[in-house]
Amino acid sequence: MATGTVKTGPQDLPPSGGYGPVQFERIKLRQILSAKSTLLTYAACTGLGFFVMFYEYRQIRRERVEQLSGRFAIQALLQAERDRQFLKQVRRNRDAEADLMKDYPGWQVGKLFDEARFIGDDPDKFIEPNISEYFAHARCVGGFLHLFNYSLNV
Amino acid sequence: MPISPIFRNPLTDLSGGLLTFENTECEDRELKAIECVEAYGLPKGEEKCKILITDFKECITKFKSFTRVAIMRNERLRQYRAGQREEQFEELPRFDAV
């Protein structure tokens, strides 16, 4: 249903005297910075930035060298502590195994029943445990936690 | 028993180490076992060098070690379920030790 009234009057025509003039020339925007001053500002900012970065980076290098020197100085201590902690953990594992398997028939600590891991070796020789033996009495997620912590500290 | 290749080319020496266990923890055991078998010959060496070969196999497969860990874990789980143990696991090893 068409609504509204049907136009029946005279036809639409241009206003008397014609339409006004059409604006088709470009109107330039108001200029705040000219090309030259833009380039100058850019050069000044970049130069200042490089200048500051040069001095800051020199300071950062100095501090990094200092940190590295300190780390190198205590490297032997850190490694010794790490080895010590490793051996302590191996002893803890052995004690845990002895406590755990005391009622297990035929079990000997450090061996698979009565068979040593390496038959030909000296029984007093220290066998470095692999990763599954090292985490044998801890949760399965322990190795991943160690890996994550280790990768954070590198 | 070292087996020398029929054709030698530059890749022979480059790829020679890929088939052995050199640069691993088992290189000494491998060398000892190989030299023992070489001294006695293959048929006699298999019985004479049995200990060396067994140790070398244990070194590369770690079968006994994994079996040990599996038995201990099963025993721990059994004790925990039977109520003989309050905590199933021991404390986590300290960080930065490995």
gemmi code that builds the backbone of each chain (N, CA, C; Angstrom):
import gemmi

chains = {
    "A": [
        ("MET", (0.860, -1.199, 0.000), (0.000, 0.000, 0.000), (0.881, 1.229, 0.000)),
        ("ALA", (0.778, 1.971, -1.031), (1.577, 3.194, -1.097), (0.929, 4.247, -0.236)),
        ("THR", (1.736, 4.835, 0.629), (1.207, 5.915, 1.467), (1.690, 7.248, 0.928)),
        ("GLY", (1.128, 8.329, 1.388), (1.508, 9.645, 0.919), (0.645, 10.059, -0.273)),
        ("THR", (0.809, 11.307, -0.530), (-0.060, 11.824, -1.597), (0.674, 11.835, -2.920)),
        ("VAL", (-0.027, 11.699, -3.932), (0.551, 11.739, -5.276), (0.679, 13.199, -5.692)),
        ("LYS", (1.946, 13.516, -6.175), (2.164, 14.933, -6.546), (1.499, 15.210, -7.872)),
        ("THR", (0.716, 16.252, -7.836), (0.002, 16.566, -9.063), (0.305, 17.966, -9.546)),
        ("GLY", (1.189, 18.741, -8.780), (1.426, 20.134, -9.126), (2.330, 20.287, -10.320)),
        ("PRO", (2.896, 21.494, -10.485), (3.809, 21.704, -11.622), (5.117, 20.978, -11.427)),
        ("GLN", (5.859, 20.762, -12.510), (7.116, 20.016, -12.491), (8.179, 20.823, -11.760)),
        ("ASP", (9.162, 20.071, -11.011), (10.263, 20.752, -10.325), (11.212, 21.341, -11.347)),
        ("LEU", (11.638, 22.560, -11.083), (12.529, 23.243, -12.017), (13.656, 23.890, -11.234)),
        ("PRO", (14.791, 24.238, -11.864), (15.845, 24.976, -11.151), (15.322, 26.289, -10.617)),
        ("PRO", (15.980, 26.784, -9.500), (15.512, 28.062, -8.973), (15.740, 29.178, -9.986)),
        ("SER", (15.047, 30.219, -9.748), (15.151, 31.309, -10.709), (16.520, 31.947, -10.608)),
        ("GLY", (17.163, 32.191, -11.703), (18.532, 32.699, -11.730), (19.564, 31.586, -11.746)),
        ("GLY", (19.155, 30.305, -11.754), (20.093, 29.172, -11.861), (20.687, 28.772, -10.530)),
        ("TYR", (21.389, 27.656, -10.529), (22.066, 27.190, -9.334), (23.271, 28.060, -9.050)),
        ("GLY", (23.736, 28.029, -7.769), (24.929, 28.762, -7.387), (26.191, 28.110, -7.955)),
        ("PRO", (27.316, 28.776, -7.820), (28.566, 28.204, -8.346), (28.983, 26.963, -7.539)),
        ("VAL", (29.588, 25.982, -8.188), (30.042, 24.735, -7.561), (31.510, 24.889, -7.190)),
        ("GLN", (31.848, 24.520, -5.925), (33.250, 24.601, -5.487), (33.993, 23.364, -5.965)),
        ("PHE", (34.896, 23.492, -6.869), (35.662, 22.315, -7.296), (37.160, 22.542, -7.162)),
        ("GLU", (37.633, 23.708, -6.741), (39.067, 23.884, -6.516), (39.448, 23.329, -5.141)),
        ("ARG", (40.715, 22.889, -4.996), (41.181, 22.292, -3.750), (41.368, 23.373, -2.698)),
        ("ILE", (40.859, 23.055, -1.500), (41.101, 23.953, -0.367), (42.200, 23.349, 0.478)),
        ("LYS", (43.331, 24.003, 0.584), (44.464, 23.433, 1.321), (44.210, 23.529, 2.810)),
        ("LEU", (44.705, 22.499, 3.542), (44.595, 22.510, 4.994), (45.571, 23.512, 5.569)),
        ("ARG", (45.299, 23.915, 6.790), (46.197, 24.859, 7.440), (47.480, 24.122, 7.811)),
        ("GLN", (48.609, 24.657, 7.434), (49.889, 23.973, 7.654), (50.461, 24.334, 9.012)),
        ("ILE", (50.746, 23.296, 9.839), (51.410, 23.519, 11.122), (52.916, 23.371, 10.957)),
        ("LEU", (53.330, 22.292, 10.279), (54.757, 22.049, 10.050), (54.997, 22.017, 8.554)),
        ("SER", (56.006, 22.705, 8.167), (56.378, 22.605, 6.762), (57.264, 21.375, 6.574)),
        ("ALA", (57.571, 21.067, 5.345), (58.397, 19.885, 5.069), (59.768, 20.024, 5.708)),
        ("LYS", (60.314, 21.204, 5.612), (61.663, 21.407, 6.125), (61.705, 21.248, 7.644)),
        ("SER", (60.719, 21.846, 8.317), (60.752, 21.744, 9.778), (60.437, 20.325, 10.234)),
        ("THR", (59.621, 19.591, 9.460), (59.373, 18.190, 9.809), (60.666, 17.377, 9.769)),
        ("LEU", (61.394, 17.571, 8.667), (62.649, 16.828, 8.530), (63.623, 17.212, 9.635)),
        ("LEU", (63.650, 18.507, 9.944), (64.574, 18.954, 10.989), (64.203, 18.336, 12.340)),
        ("THR", (62.898, 18.315, 12.625), (62.468, 17.713, 13.901), (62.822, 16.230, 13.961)),
        ("TYR", (62.618, 15.563, 12.817), (62.941, 14.140, 12.758), (64.428, 13.915, 13.018)),
        ("ALA", (65.250, 14.717, 12.332), (66.692, 14.538, 12.485), (67.110, 14.820, 13.927)),
        ("ALA", (66.498, 15.855, 14.505), (66.886, 16.206, 15.875), (66.487, 15.101, 16.844)),
        ("CYS", (65.250, 14.593, 16.700), (64.798, 13.541, 17.626), (65.650, 12.292, 17.483)),
        ("THR", (65.935, 11.916, 16.218), (66.718, 10.700, 15.999), (68.133, 10.862, 16.546)),
        ("GLY", (68.710, 12.039, 16.281), (70.069, 12.256, 16.773), (70.126, 12.225, 18.284)),
        ("LEU", (69.150, 12.867, 18.897), (69.122, 12.857, 20.359), (68.923, 11.430, 20.889)),
        ("GLY", (68.034, 10.696, 20.204), (67.783, 9.323, 20.630), (69.024, 8.476, 20.527)),
        ("PHE", (69.741, 8.598, 19.421), (70.973, 7.814, 19.266), (72.013, 8.205, 20.310)),
        ("PHE", (72.069, 9.484, 20.556), (73.032, 9.972, 21.550), (72.751, 9.353, 22.926)),
        ("VAL", (71.472, 9.427, 23.321), (71.103, 8.882, 24.637), (71.308, 7.387, 24.664)),
        ("MET", (70.960, 6.713, 23.538), (71.086, 5.265, 23.501), (72.542, 4.856, 23.603)),
        ("PHE", (73.408, 5.620, 22.945), (74.839, 5.304, 22.997), (75.341, 5.293, 24.434)),
        ("TYR", (74.992, 6.370, 25.157), (75.500, 6.437, 26.533), (74.840, 5.418, 27.429)),
        ("GLU", (73.512, 5.220, 27.240), (72.818, 4.237, 28.066), (73.355, 2.838, 27.788)),
        ("TYR", (73.600, 2.545, 26.501), (74.044, 1.205, 26.166), (75.442, 0.958, 26.713)),
        ("ARG", (76.240, 2.023, 26.750), (77.570, 1.853, 27.340), (77.450, 1.465, 28.815)),
        ("GLN", (76.529, 2.141, 29.496), (76.308, 1.813, 30.902), (75.795, 0.381, 31.060)),
        ("ILE", (74.858, 0.007, 30.160), (74.288, -1.346, 30.246), (75.369, -2.386, 30.024)),
        ("ARG", (76.254, -2.111, 29.064), (77.363, -3.049, 28.806), (78.244, -3.184, 30.033)),
        ("ARG", (78.542, -2.037, 30.640), (79.387, -2.083, 31.835), (78.751, -2.951, 32.914)),
        ("GLU", (77.425, -2.748, 33.109), (76.766, -3.524, 34.157), (76.705, -5.000, 33.806)),
        ("ARG", (76.524, -5.282, 32.507), (76.466, -6.688, 32.097), (77.813, -7.364, 32.333)),
        ("VAL", (78.886, -6.633, 31.989), (80.217, -7.191, 32.211), (80.447, -7.440, 33.696)),
        ("GLU", (79.952, -6.514, 34.507), (80.125, -6.695, 35.941), (79.376, -7.928, 36.438)),
        ("GLN", (78.117, -8.063, 35.940), (77.333, -9.236, 36.331), (78.013, -10.529, 35.918)),
        ("LEU", (78.503, -10.533, 34.667), (79.156, -11.747, 34.178), (80.410, -12.045, 34.972)),
        ("SER", (81.159, -11.002, 35.316), (82.384, -11.235, 36.087), (82.050, -11.850, 37.441)),
        ("GLY", (80.986, -11.303, 38.050), (80.584, -11.876, 39.330), (80.163, -13.316, 39.197)),
        ("ARG", (79.433, -13.601, 38.110), (78.984, -14.975, 37.909), (80.180, -15.898, 37.667)),
        ("PHE", (81.144, -15.418, 36.873), (82.335, -16.238, 36.639), (83.099, -16.462, 37.939)),
        ("ALA", (83.104, -15.439, 38.778), (83.883, -15.575, 40.010), (83.308, -16.668, 40.903)),
        ("ILE", (81.950, -16.776, 40.931), (81.372, -17.781, 41.821), (80.969, -19.032, 41.064)),
        ("GLN", (81.418, -19.149, 39.820), (81.024, -20.316, 39.017), (81.484, -21.624, 39.662)),
        ("ALA", (82.725, -21.634, 40.120), (83.256, -22.852, 40.734), (82.454, -23.212, 41.977)),
        ("LEU", (82.114, -22.181, 42.741), (81.331, -22.421, 43.955), (79.960, -22.994, 43.610)),
        ("LEU", (79.322, -22.394, 42.574), (77.996, -22.868, 42.182), (78.041, -24.319, 41.723)),
        ("GLN", (79.063, -24.623, 40.920), (79.155, -25.997, 40.432), (79.422, -26.962, 41.568)),
        ("ALA", (80.278, -26.546, 42.494), (80.573, -27.424, 43.625), (79.320, -27.657, 44.455)),
        ("GLU", (78.553, -26.581, 44.663), (77.323, -26.731, 45.435), (76.322, -27.617, 44.711)),
        ("ARG", (76.286, -27.461, 43.398), (75.368, -28.291, 42.626), (75.745, -29.762, 42.738)),
        ("ASP", (77.044, -30.054, 42.590), (77.474, -31.450, 42.698), (77.200, -31.997, 44.093)),
        ("ARG", (77.421, -31.148, 45.082), (77.198, -31.582, 46.457), (75.726, -31.906, 46.673)),
        ("GLN", (74.874, -31.024, 46.160), (73.444, -31.253, 46.310), (73.005, -32.506, 45.563)),
        ("PHE", (73.635, -32.738, 44.427), (73.321, -33.947, 43.649), (73.672, -35.199, 44.453)),
        ("LEU", (74.872, -35.193, 45.037), (75.291, -36.367, 45.813), (74.400, -36.567, 47.030)),
        ("LYS", (74.023, -35.447, 47.656), (73.123, -35.559, 48.803), (71.801, -36.173, 48.391)),
        ("GLN", (71.300, -35.754, 47.238), (70.019, -36.292, 46.776), (70.146, -37.778, 46.464)),
        ("VAL", (71.302, -38.173, 45.902), (71.508, -39.590, 45.613), (71.497, -40.399, 46.908)),
        ("ARG", (72.103, -39.854, 47.946), (72.088, -40.538, 49.247), (70.667, -40.622, 49.795)),
        ("ARG", (69.918, -39.502, 49.634), (68.526, -39.504, 50.092), (67.720, -40.563, 49.340)),
        ("ASN", (67.971, -40.669, 48.031), (67.264, -41.685, 47.241), (67.585, -43.089, 47.753)),
        ("ARG", (68.881, -43.312, 48.062), (69.270, -44.633, 48.530), (68.570, -44.954, 49.851)),
        ("ASP", (68.528, -43.979, 50.749), (67.860, -44.215, 52.026), (66.364, -44.450, 51.827)),
        ("ALA", (65.777, -43.685, 50.902), (64.352, -43.879, 50.638), (64.092, -45.260, 50.068)),
        ("GLU", (64.999, -45.712, 49.204), (64.826, -47.044, 48.621), (64.953, -48.112, 49.695)),
        ("ALA", (65.938, -47.947, 50.597), (66.115, -48.931, 51.655), (64.886, -48.971, 52.555)),
        ("ASP", (64.308, -47.788, 52.815), (63.127, -47.741, 53.662), (61.915, -48.340, 52.954)),
        ("LEU", (61.821, -48.081, 51.651), (60.639, -48.522, 50.904), (60.635, -50.031, 50.695)),
        ("MET", (61.807, -50.589, 50.323), (61.850, -51.976, 49.885), (62.312, -52.930, 50.980)),
        ("LYS", (62.179, -52.515, 52.256), (62.725, -53.376, 53.297), (61.922, -54.676, 53.448)),
        ("ASP", (60.627, -54.646, 53.081), (59.809, -55.848, 53.194), (59.650, -56.575, 51.871)),
        ("TYR", (60.296, -56.061, 50.828), (60.131, -56.673, 49.506), (61.019, -57.904, 49.434)),
        ("PRO", (60.508, -59.070, 49.093), (61.341, -60.287, 49.152), (62.445, -60.270, 48.109)),
        ("GLY", (63.657, -60.522, 48.582), (64.784, -60.687, 47.674), (65.377, -59.407, 47.135)),
        ("TRP", (64.962, -58.278, 47.698), (65.447, -57.011, 47.142), (66.725, -56.576, 47.848)),
        ("GLN", (67.688, -56.116, 47.052), (68.898, -55.529, 47.611), (69.021, -54.110, 47.104)),
        ("VAL", (69.402, -53.236, 48.010), (69.432, -51.807, 47.660), (70.512, -51.565, 46.620)),
        ("GLY", (70.145, -50.844, 45.582), (71.091, -50.515, 44.530), (71.231, -51.584, 43.472)),
        ("LYS", (70.491, -52.684, 43.625), (70.588, -53.758, 42.640), (69.192, -54.115, 42.178)),
        ("LEU", (69.136, -54.824, 41.059), (67.875, -55.416, 40.632), (67.834, -56.812, 41.237)),
        ("PHE", (67.141, -56.959, 42.360), (67.183, -58.164, 43.188), (68.628, -58.492, 43.547)),
        ("ASP", (69.201, -59.595, 43.053), (70.579, -59.888, 43.463), (71.563, -59.566, 42.346)),
        ("GLU", (71.099, -58.901, 41.309), (71.960, -58.646, 40.166), (72.332, -57.164, 40.150)),
        ("ALA", (73.635, -56.890, 40.176), (74.060, -55.494, 40.128), (73.815, -54.937, 38.732)),
        ("ARG", (73.748, -53.603, 38.674), (73.512, -53.005, 37.364), (74.664, -53.320, 36.417)),
        ("PHE", (75.887, -53.096, 36.899), (77.054, -53.420, 36.086), (77.833, -54.494, 36.824)),
        ("ILE", (77.803, -55.697, 36.257), (78.357, -56.844, 36.974), (79.869, -56.733, 37.092)),
        ("GLY", (80.503, -56.274, 36.002), (81.953, -56.278, 35.980), (82.578, -55.157, 36.770)),
        ("ASP", (81.798, -54.177, 37.174), (82.374, -53.014, 37.851), (82.654, -53.313, 39.309)),
        ("ASP", (83.514, -52.482, 39.872), (83.767, -52.534, 41.305), (82.471, -52.175, 42.032)),
        ("PRO", (82.035, -52.979, 42.980), (80.754, -52.656, 43.650), (80.781, -51.361, 44.439)),
        ("ASP", (81.975, -50.866, 44.775), (82.044, -49.597, 45.494), (82.066, -48.398, 44.566)),
        ("LYS", (82.108, -48.658, 43.280), (82.191, -47.550, 42.332), (80.852, -46.819, 42.267)),
        ("PHE", (80.948, -45.509, 42.215), (79.727, -44.706, 42.152), (79.169, -44.743, 40.737)),
        ("ILE", (77.925, -45.184, 40.623), (77.255, -45.185, 39.322), (76.355, -43.960, 39.283)),
        ("GLU", (76.598, -43.109, 38.312), (75.778, -41.904, 38.236), (74.362, -42.284, 37.815)),
        ("PRO", (73.349, -41.929, 38.605), (71.997, -42.344, 38.249), (71.477, -41.545, 37.060)),
        ("ASN", (70.660, -42.225, 36.277), (70.041, -41.470, 35.184), (68.814, -40.740, 35.718)),
        ("ILE", (68.142, -40.033, 34.813), (67.135, -39.072, 35.278), (65.950, -39.791, 35.913)),
        ("SER", (65.618, -40.984, 35.411), (64.450, -41.659, 35.987), (64.772, -42.224, 37.369)),
        ("GLU", (66.039, -42.611, 37.588), (66.412, -43.053, 38.927), (66.479, -41.872, 39.884)),
        ("TYR", (66.924, -40.753, 39.363), (67.064, -39.580, 40.228), (65.709, -39.127, 40.752)),
        ("PHE", (64.677, -39.194, 39.906), (63.335, -38.773, 40.319), (62.455, -39.970, 40.646)),
        ("ALA", (63.074, -41.106, 41.010), (62.286, -42.321, 41.186), (61.317, -42.206, 42.354)),
        ("HIS", (61.695, -41.462, 43.390), (60.846, -41.415, 44.587), (60.055, -40.112, 44.683)),
        ("ALA", (60.103, -39.316, 43.649), (59.356, -38.063, 43.646), (58.218, -38.172, 42.634)),
        ("ARG", (57.476, -37.097, 42.563), (56.368, -37.105, 41.614), (56.900, -37.099, 40.188)),
        ("CYS", (56.047, -37.539, 39.278), (56.466, -37.589, 37.888), (56.743, -36.196, 37.349)),
        ("VAL", (56.037, -35.206, 37.895), (56.150, -33.861, 37.351), (57.457, -33.208, 37.808)),
        ("GLY", (58.173, -33.853, 38.722), (59.374, -33.239, 39.276), (60.418, -32.893, 38.247)),
        ("GLY", (60.635, -33.802, 37.307), (61.635, -33.544, 36.293), (61.281, -32.355, 35.436)),
        ("PHE", (59.999, -32.205, 35.120), (59.576, -31.070, 34.308), (59.758, -29.765, 35.069)),
        ("LEU", (59.438, -29.824, 36.378), (59.629, -28.616, 37.188), (61.096, -28.212, 37.189)),
        ("HIS", (61.966, -29.214, 37.342), (63.388, -28.905, 37.352), (63.824, -28.328, 36.021)),
        ("LEU", (63.308, -28.947, 34.962), (63.672, -28.460, 33.631), (63.234, -27.012, 33.469)),
        ("PHE", (62.015, -26.722, 33.922), (61.486, -25.371, 33.758), (62.311, -24.381, 34.563)),
        ("ASN", (62.586, -24.735, 35.803), (63.371, -23.849, 36.651), (64.760, -23.642, 36.075)),
        ("TYR", (65.329, -24.734, 35.561), (66.664, -24.638, 34.995), (66.664, -23.713, 33.792)),
        ("SER", (65.644, -23.858, 32.923), (65.635, -23.030, 31.721), (65.367, -21.581, 32.073)),
        ("LEU", (64.698, -21.319, 33.206), (64.490, -19.926, 33.602), (65.792, -19.300, 34.048)),
        ("ASN", (66.667, -20.075, 34.678), (67.866, -19.499, 35.251), (69.022, -19.412, 34.287)),
        ("VAL", (68.905, -19.995, 33.150), (70.030, -19.987, 32.204), (70.243, -18.592, 31.650)),
    ],
    "B": [
        ("MET", (84.804, -56.274, 16.655), (85.357, -56.627, 15.352), (85.172, -55.471, 14.377)),
        ("PRO", (86.220, -54.751, 14.113), (86.059, -53.657, 13.163), (85.852, -54.187, 11.750)),
        ("ILE", (84.881, -53.645, 11.110), (84.576, -54.047, 9.737), (84.951, -52.876, 8.849)),
        ("SER", (85.897, -53.098, 7.949), (86.293, -51.997, 7.078), (85.387, -51.981, 5.856)),
        ("PRO", (85.007, -50.801, 5.447), (84.086, -50.721, 4.309), (84.777, -51.080, 2.997)),
        ("ILE", (84.002, -51.503, 2.051), (84.553, -51.887, 0.746), (85.003, -50.642, -0.011)),
        ("PHE", (84.143, -49.634, -0.040), (84.492, -48.397, -0.742), (84.702, -47.313, 0.286)),
        ("ARG", (85.830, -46.660, 0.197), (86.086, -45.529, 1.099), (85.823, -44.244, 0.339)),
        ("ASN", (85.056, -43.372, 0.943), (84.868, -42.043, 0.373), (84.902, -41.047, 1.524)),
        ("PRO", (84.888, -39.756, 1.250), (84.972, -38.789, 2.352), (83.862, -38.927, 3.384)),
        ("LEU", (82.720, -39.462, 2.997), (81.629, -39.596, 3.948), (81.843, -40.770, 4.902)),
        ("THR", (82.777, -41.644, 4.574), (82.974, -42.835, 5.408), (83.413, -42.463, 6.814)),
        ("ASP", (84.435, -41.587, 6.866), (84.934, -41.206, 8.181), (83.983, -40.255, 8.894)),
        ("LEU", (83.267, -39.448, 8.106), (82.325, -38.512, 8.735), (81.183, -39.259, 9.400)),
        ("SER", (80.702, -40.300, 8.712), (79.515, -40.982, 9.229), (79.878, -42.208, 10.052)),
        ("GLY", (81.176, -42.457, 10.248), (81.559, -43.655, 10.985), (81.110, -43.615, 12.428)),
        ("GLY", (81.160, -42.440, 13.022), (80.798, -42.335, 14.431), (79.319, -42.456, 14.698)),
        ("LEU", (78.505, -42.400, 13.642), (77.061, -42.446, 13.880), (76.616, -43.836, 14.313)),
        ("LEU", (77.363, -44.847, 13.915), (76.912, -46.211, 14.188), (77.472, -46.749, 15.492)),
        ("THR", (78.344, -46.014, 16.147), (78.900, -46.493, 17.407), (78.429, -45.588, 18.539)),
        ("PHE", (78.901, -45.874, 19.734), (78.477, -45.105, 20.900), (79.580, -44.175, 21.374)),
        ("GLU", (80.421, -43.732, 20.432), (81.463, -42.821, 20.866), (80.851, -41.478, 21.216)),
        ("ASN", (81.537, -40.753, 22.081), (81.056, -39.485, 22.625), (79.796, -39.656, 23.455)),
        ("THR", (79.519, -40.855, 23.937), (78.457, -41.022, 24.920), (79.071, -41.600, 26.187)),
        ("GLU", (78.225, -41.843, 27.181), (78.746, -42.395, 28.433), (79.171, -43.851, 28.278)),
        ("CYS", (78.766, -44.507, 27.172), (79.037, -45.933, 27.012), (80.249, -46.198, 26.129)),
        ("GLU", (81.018, -45.163, 25.789), (82.087, -45.387, 24.815), (83.168, -46.301, 25.374)),
        ("ASP", (83.496, -46.165, 26.663), (84.532, -47.015, 27.244), (84.106, -48.484, 27.262)),
        ("ARG", (82.851, -48.682, 27.695), (82.365, -50.064, 27.754), (82.301, -50.681, 26.364)),
        ("GLU", (81.884, -49.872, 25.384), (81.814, -50.384, 24.016), (83.196, -50.786, 23.533)),
        ("LEU", (84.171, -49.900, 23.782), (85.529, -50.177, 23.309), (86.088, -51.427, 23.965)),
        ("LYS", (85.860, -51.549, 25.272), (86.371, -52.733, 25.972), (85.729, -53.999, 25.421)),
        ("ALA", (84.411, -53.981, 25.228), (83.723, -55.170, 24.727), (84.204, -55.517, 23.327)),
        ("ILE", (84.366, -54.491, 22.482), (84.790, -54.762, 21.113), (86.193, -55.335, 21.094)),
        ("GLU", (87.068, -54.764, 21.905), (88.445, -55.258, 21.896), (88.522, -56.667, 22.462)),
        ("CYS", (87.696, -56.956, 23.442), (87.681, -58.308, 24.004), (87.210, -59.312, 22.965)),
        ("VAL", (86.124, -58.964, 22.271), (85.614, -59.883, 21.251), (86.629, -60.027, 20.122)),
        ("GLU", (87.333, -58.941, 19.835), (88.330, -59.022, 18.773), (89.482, -59.942, 19.172)),
        ("ALA", (89.821, -59.925, 20.464), (90.931, -60.758, 20.901), (90.571, -62.240, 20.875)),
        ("TYR", (89.341, -62.575, 21.273), (88.973, -63.990, 21.390), (88.310, -64.520, 20.140)),
        ("GLY", (87.850, -63.655, 19.250), (87.058, -64.114, 18.123), (85.600, -64.177, 18.507)),
        ("LEU", (84.753, -64.152, 17.514), (83.322, -64.013, 17.815), (82.738, -65.212, 18.575)),
        ("PRO", (82.968, -66.460, 18.165), (82.299, -67.571, 18.880), (82.790, -67.718, 20.311)),
        ("LYS", (84.118, -67.658, 20.494), (84.668, -67.791, 21.841), (84.423, -66.523, 22.659)),
        ("GLY", (84.475, -65.376, 21.961), (84.349, -64.102, 22.676), (82.993, -63.927, 23.310)),
        ("GLU", (81.961, -64.515, 22.734), (80.624, -64.318, 23.293), (80.504, -64.880, 24.698)),
        ("GLU", (81.251, -65.954, 24.978), (81.188, -66.469, 26.345), (82.268, -65.870, 27.223)),
        ("LYS", (83.445, -65.571, 26.628), (84.534, -65.024, 27.438), (84.229, -63.594, 27.866)),
        ("CYS", (83.598, -62.835, 26.988), (83.370, -61.412, 27.259), (81.933, -61.172, 27.666)),
        ("LYS", (81.316, -62.163, 28.281), (79.886, -62.046, 28.563), (79.594, -60.878, 29.515)),
        ("ILE", (80.472, -60.708, 30.518), (80.234, -59.653, 31.503), (80.346, -58.285, 30.843)),
        ("LEU", (81.390, -58.128, 30.033), (81.574, -56.825, 29.375), (80.402, -56.515, 28.455)),
        ("ILE", (79.959, -57.532, 27.719), (78.857, -57.299, 26.778), (77.569, -57.009, 27.535)),
        ("THR", (77.349, -57.724, 28.637), (76.133, -57.469, 29.435), (76.140, -56.061, 29.996)),
        ("ASP", (77.312, -55.654, 30.522), (77.388, -54.300, 31.059), (77.186, -53.260, 29.968)),
        ("PHE", (77.741, -53.522, 28.793), (77.562, -52.577, 27.690), (76.093, -52.500, 27.287)),
        ("LYS", (75.424, -53.642, 27.252), (73.997, -53.625, 26.902), (73.191, -52.876, 27.955)),
        ("GLU", (73.539, -53.102, 29.215), (72.845, -52.370, 30.278), (73.091, -50.871, 30.145)),
        ("CYS", (74.316, -50.521, 29.742), (74.637, -49.095, 29.613), (73.820, -48.453, 28.507)),
        ("ILE", (73.627, -49.163, 27.390), (72.920, -48.503, 26.287), (71.413, -48.625, 26.423)),
        ("THR", (70.911, -49.704, 27.017), (69.453, -49.819, 27.100), (68.902, -49.375, 28.441)),
        ("LYS", (69.725, -49.442, 29.515), (69.304, -49.094, 30.874), (68.090, -49.926, 31.297)),
        ("PHE", (68.071, -51.155, 30.866), (66.902, -51.988, 31.130), (66.750, -52.266, 32.623)),
        ("LYS", (67.867, -52.634, 33.270), (67.787, -52.942, 34.699), (67.381, -51.720, 35.502)),
        ("SER", (67.927, -50.588, 35.109), (67.612, -49.350, 35.829), (66.119, -49.032, 35.740)),
        ("PHE", (65.567, -49.113, 34.528), (64.151, -48.798, 34.361), (63.277, -49.823, 35.074)),
        ("THR", (63.706, -51.089, 35.038), (62.934, -52.113, 35.748), (62.916, -51.847, 37.240)),
        ("ARG", (64.109, -51.478, 37.755), (64.198, -51.134, 39.170), (63.227, -50.014, 39.538)),
        ("VAL", (63.255, -48.947, 38.715), (62.395, -47.796, 39.014), (60.924, -48.196, 38.936)),
        ("ALA", (60.581, -49.019, 37.948), (59.182, -49.427, 37.810), (58.734, -50.248, 39.013)),
        ("ILE", (59.591, -51.192, 39.447), (59.224, -52.011, 40.605), (59.067, -51.141, 41.843)),
        ("MET", (59.998, -50.199, 42.026), (59.925, -49.350, 43.220), (58.679, -48.480, 43.197)),
        ("ARG", (58.321, -47.961, 42.011), (57.122, -47.111, 41.930), (55.858, -47.923, 42.199)),
        ("ASN", (55.822, -49.146, 41.660), (54.654, -49.987, 41.917), (54.544, -50.326, 43.396)),
        ("GLU", (55.700, -50.631, 44.018), (55.696, -50.964, 45.435), (55.234, -49.763, 46.263)),
        ("ARG", (55.684, -48.579, 45.859), (55.281, -47.361, 46.574), (53.775, -47.141, 46.467)),
        ("LEU", (53.255, -47.333, 45.253), (51.808, -47.175, 45.054), (51.032, -48.216, 45.863)),
        ("ARG", (51.561, -49.450, 45.886), (50.871, -50.499, 46.635), (50.846, -50.168, 48.131)),
        ("GLN", (52.002, -49.717, 48.646), (52.046, -49.381, 50.072), (51.116, -48.216, 50.380)),
        ("TYR", (51.042, -47.253, 49.464), (50.173, -46.090, 49.696), (48.707, -46.508, 49.709)),
        ("ARG", (48.343, -47.397, 48.805), (46.949, -47.836, 48.746), (46.607, -48.742, 49.917)),
        ("ALA", (47.608, -49.511, 50.400), (47.352, -50.394, 51.534), (47.341, -49.616, 52.847)),
        ("GLY", (47.695, -48.331, 52.800), (47.653, -47.524, 54.003), (48.891, -47.613, 54.848)),
        ("GLN", (49.955, -48.207, 54.342), (51.186, -48.282, 55.128), (51.994, -47.002, 55.038)),
        ("ARG", (51.552, -46.097, 54.228), (52.372, -44.918, 53.924), (51.444, -43.715, 53.855)),
        ("GLU", (51.792, -42.657, 54.574), (50.894, -41.500, 54.586), (51.016, -40.710, 53.297)),
        ("GLU", (52.246, -40.370, 52.940), (52.477, -39.650, 51.686), (52.949, -40.654, 50.655)),
        ("GLN", (52.423, -40.512, 49.435), (52.852, -41.482, 48.436), (54.293, -41.230, 48.002)),
        ("PHE", (54.661, -39.946, 47.869), (55.973, -39.640, 47.307), (56.862, -38.988, 48.345)),
        ("GLU", (58.144, -39.087, 48.074), (59.110, -38.365, 48.895), (59.118, -36.907, 48.464)),
        ("GLU", (59.909, -36.131, 49.173), (60.040, -34.725, 48.823), (60.701, -34.585, 47.460)),
        ("LEU", (60.350, -33.530, 46.760), (60.974, -33.279, 45.463), (62.448, -32.939, 45.672)),
        ("PRO", (63.339, -33.434, 44.826), (64.737, -33.029, 44.966), (64.890, -31.515, 44.846)),
        ("ARG", (65.919, -31.009, 45.504), (66.135, -29.560, 45.472), (66.419, -29.112, 44.049)),
        ("PHE", (66.102, -27.860, 43.800), (66.316, -27.333, 42.452), (67.798, -27.067, 42.217)),
        ("ASP", (68.146, -26.961, 40.958), (69.508, -26.609, 40.527), (70.535, -27.654, 40.934)),
        ("ALA", (70.093, -28.900, 41.117), (71.075, -29.931, 41.456), (71.438, -30.786, 40.252)),
        ("VAL", (70.668, -30.687, 39.215), (71.020, -31.435, 37.993), (71.205, -30.452, 36.858)),
    ],
}
model = gemmi.Model(1)
for chain_id, residues in chains.items():
    chain = gemmi.Chain(chain_id)
    for i, (resn, *xyz) in enumerate(residues, 1):
        res = gemmi.Residue()
        res.name, res.seqid = resn, gemmi.SeqId(i, " ")
        for name, pos in zip(("N", "CA", "C"), xyz):
            atom = gemmi.Atom()
            atom.name, atom.element = name, gemmi.Element(name[0])
            atom.pos, atom.b_iso = gemmi.Position(*pos), 0.0
            res.add_atom(atom)
        chain.add_residue(res)
    model.add_chain(chain)
structure = gemmi.Structure()
structure.add_model(model)
structure.setup_entities()
